[in-house]
Structures are given as structure tokens and as C-alpha cells.
Amino acid sequence: MACEGIESRKQSWPELVGVDGMEAEATIERENPVVNAKIIKVGSTDPEVIHDIFRCDRVWVWVDEQGLVAKTPQIG
């Protein structure tokens, strides 16, 4: 899938692993204002997550039971 202009913007946030999910969500949206970060608990059965359709304007923020980012957030 081609995503216009995505190459010139930040696409991945490995430095946010272990950070509070709400803080990570705000950081991602501040650093790349064309994406919508969405907090999802690890193991979620959210239908949008299950279908896993790639989107250039979305970043999943996977959090653990404590609400901390469990894996690197990235566009998709």
C-alpha cells in the first residue's frame, strides 16, 4: 500500500516501550500529526485489531495490564 508523504514522517516509536500508554498516545500524535494513535490492551479482541487492515493514518499502542506500552508502536 502506498501512503503519500509517509516517508517524510516518523513511523515507529521504539523509545516508548515501557512508557504509560496515554503519554505514548499523545507523543505519537504530537510527533506525527497525520496519525491517530489508539491504545489497545495486549490480547484484545477488538474487531478492528483482529482484521488487521494496514492504515497509514493509524498507530496501535499496545499496553499491558499496568497500562504501559508493551511493544514498539508503529504505523499500520
C-alpha positions, 0 to 999 in steps of 0.5 A: 500500500502506498501512503503519500508523504509517509516517508517524510514522517516518523513511523515507529516509536521504539523509545516508548516501550515501557512508557504509560500508554496515554503519554505514548498516545499523545507523543505519537500524535504530537510527533506525527500529526497525520496519525491517530494513535489508539491504545489497545490492551495486549490480547484484545479482541477488538474487531478492528485489531483482529482484521488487521487492515494496514492504515497509514493514518493509524498507530496501535499502542499496545499496553499491558495490564499496568497500562504501559506500552508493551511493544514498539508502536508503529504505523499500520 
